């Protein structure tokens, strides 16, 4: 569904959404579109980090940089691994929830 609206922004963040034509436009972006962040539901890694490595710094780097590509959420995907890896991932998940 496509809805035409106007929005206001400050320092790169949307601060208001208005009905189309509610105020004079400061900038006309023509046919460009604003879309919600994408969620990558199957990813094995990025930026030199592999999900199976379960490295905290790699995961942080991945999550901090993926937003620049329009992705705001991920579902890290692994390949079959020993049970020890799953215990390690559980620890990482708990750590991330505390941050």
ABEGO torsion letter per residue (X at the ends): XBBBBBBBBBGGBBABBBBBGABBBABBAEABBBBBBBBBABBAEBGGBBAAAGBAAAAAAAAAAAAAAGBABBBBBBBBBBAAAAAAAAAAAAAAAAX
